[in-house]
Amino acid sequence: MGGQLWMPRHAHVARFPNWGPWAQRLPERPAFCGVGIGFSNIWCVSLFAQDVRALEMDVLLIDDETEICLLLKRMLHREGFRCDMAHTMAQGRERLAAGHYKAVFLDIHLPDGLGYQMIPEIRGKQPDAQVIAISAMDSERQHAENSGADLFIAKPFDKCSILGGLRTLGLTD
């Protein structure tokens, strides 16, 4: 009997068997370095600095399509980012007031307004946050960029376009 524990792609793990039940009670994506002992089983983990940097980054996803938010969240989570979701501009404002984000994925067409109207608010509340506008309408690109978006990604998107965009903005290696 053994257990599996999620680790970033550059993590090194050494462990002894029979730690499955204990590992299942850990958070889904623990961020730690060092050695631990649990139920007389020992595990050891070391992370490279780039993985720790990603694990410390929070991302806000503002999109009225739940499936898009869940897809982005899963994709970014696998890369070590923590994500919060909002489905309206009002919810996005609440999250911005309560947290600190390195990046905000912002849908253009939301139920309570146009997403690029929020860009000045994002800049005012979190000036260091990178704003990534997303929309199914590529024609919105110019308007989003003129409103201050750092990047525009057209839907449907894939992992390469999302991670490439984060790389372009210096948020991941």
Summary of the structure (lengths in Angstrom):
residues: 173
radius of gyration: 18.5
end to end distance: 35.6
largest distance: 59.6
contacts: 517
relative contact order: 0.12
helix: 37%
strand: 25%
